[in-house]
Amino acid sequence: MSKTYTKRPIQRFQAVKPENINDNVEATIQQVNGNLNANNFPVASLHFDKFAAPTYQDQTSNGNLVLSYEGATQNYHRVKRWNVQQGGLDVWTPLHSIDLQTDNWSSGWNKLVDYGSFDYTYLDFDAQEGMLVGCALIDFMHGYDRIVYQQDETTFRIFYGFDWTTQWAVFVNDTKVAETSWVYAQRITCNLPFKVPVGSQKVKIDLRWRATTSDAVNTNYQGNPSRPIDIYGAELWVRNVKR
């Protein structure tokens, strides 16, 4: 959605007038309707033979829920892979776990499509000139563990991994357009909105992550503690507002 400006500012300690609300809301509604006004939609410019039903597809492909909608002023695209809905046993069982001690990963941005069953969880479509307005949704956990070690015949129990962080980002044609802040150890569902202008071209949108790790202690400890990145679901949707 393009930027809109307030026509009638509402001042503090002043009564709210109907025209203040109506005039301001009108600008937002025009954006939703594709800015169809007298300037770009003159009288008698649309004939009945130009009316066409939108195309709509909602299907399961490669283990993902895929949606494609093409309308007169805007197109929608969505891909979703979520536990329980697509192959999971329950809400506590991740679709994939990334072991940061044994799996291959880099300190930079890592593509989600390179891990587990998320290899088709991305958007790839022909965009039309206008704006891309969308959001990414990721349900994941990067928690911490507890280790036990002995030093000078004294047993210590300390937390392991509490200072590790995770970050997610949205890339459009390999260009980062949005990112989260550093997320410390917890399970969280992140909403990551993004907006970017686009021409009439091929567009690929994907999710990427990066993490930081550290060593808990400089001595031998009991067991093999590990705090993987557990991913329970990921979703991408975008609206292509056509000019």
Helices and strands as residue ranges (DSSP letters): H 18-32, G 48-50, E 55-61, E 64-70, E 74-82, E 96-98, E 110-111, G 112-114, E 123-127, E 130-142, E 145-151, E 154-160, E 165-172, E 175-179, E 183-184, E 186-198, E 201-212, E 229-242
